[in-house]
Amino acid sequence: MDFGASQEIKNEVRVNFKLTIPEEVAKKPFFQKESFTKEILARIKSLGKREIREVMVFIDFLQEKKEAEPFICYIKEKADRKITLAQVRQELSSIKGSLSETISKQREERG
């Protein structure tokens, strides 16, 4: 969902809210699932439109992060930490042509 937030606000929220909650804090009563809804609703009443949009963008960010987790876990599982960036570049350097040229040609072909 968009909620009317500009891309600038979305980027700002994503940059500023990449936090993790320490385990000892997460165990405090406020972080118990049962109290979330009441606490969130009580706090959101004091926010303005911009802040509410930021909250909604942050919620979307958390959802996207959650949806990406299986892929990230798969990549981490399959990753070979012994492979360096230099090795990747060396392997990719043998590919002829450039991606931008290929895309341009495909666009021309489509008209």
N, C-alpha and C positions, 0 to 999 in steps of 0.2 A: 504494500500500500504506500501511497505517496504522501497523503495528508498535507499537501501544499508546501512541503519543505523544499527549499532550493537545494541545488547540488552543493553549494557552499556550506549550508548547514549540515547536510548529510556527511560531507567530508570532515567537517569540524567535529561532529559527534563521533564519527568512526575513529578519528585520531585521538581525541581526548578521552575516550571511554574504553580503551583497551586495557581493562583492569582484571585482576583476579582477586577474589575474596579469600583472605587467609582462612584456613580451616577453623582456627579458634574463633574467628568472627562469625563464620557460617553456622557454628553450633549455638550461638546466642539465641535467645527466644525470638527476637525480631526476624531472624532468618528461617524460622520454622514455617513450613509451607502454609499452615492454617492461618497464620497472621498476615501473610503477604497481601491478600486482596484488600483487607480493611486498611492496612497501613498505606498502601499505594493510593487508594481512593482518598484517604484523609489528606495525604500530602499533595496530590494532584490538584485539589480544589484551590490551593493557594497559588498555582502557577498561571502565568499568562499564556496567550496563544503560542508565542514563539517557543516557550519552554515546553509546552505540551507537544508541539511538533517535534522538538528535539527528543523528547521521551519516546514518541512513536517511532522516530527514525532509529533510535537506539534499540528499541524492541525488535524492529525489522532486522537490524544488524545482528542481534543475538540469534534470531531465527535463522538467518543466512549462515552464521557461524555453526550453529547446531546442525544444519543440513549438510554442511561441508565436512563435518567431522568424519563420516565413514570414508570419504575419499582421502582425507589427510591421513587417517590411520592406515589405509591401504598403501599410500605412498611411503609412509614411514616404515611399514613392514617390509616393503619391497626394495627400499633404498639400500644401496651399497655405499657405506660411509667411506670406503677406501677410494672411491672414484672422485677425482678432483675436478674443479672447474676447467683447468687447463686440459685435462683429458677429454672432457665433453667438447670443448672448443675444437680440439684437434680432430675428433671424430666428425663433428659437424662441418669442418672446413672442407672435407672431401665432397660435399654435396655441391653439384654444379648449379650455376645460376643464382638468382636471388628471389626471395619470397615476394618482394615488391614488384619485380618484373613479371612474375607468374600471375600475380593478382591483376596487374594492369592488362596483360594479354587476355585473361579470362573476361575482364570487363569489356574489352574491345570486341571479343567474340560474341558476347551477349547483346552488344549494340547499345 
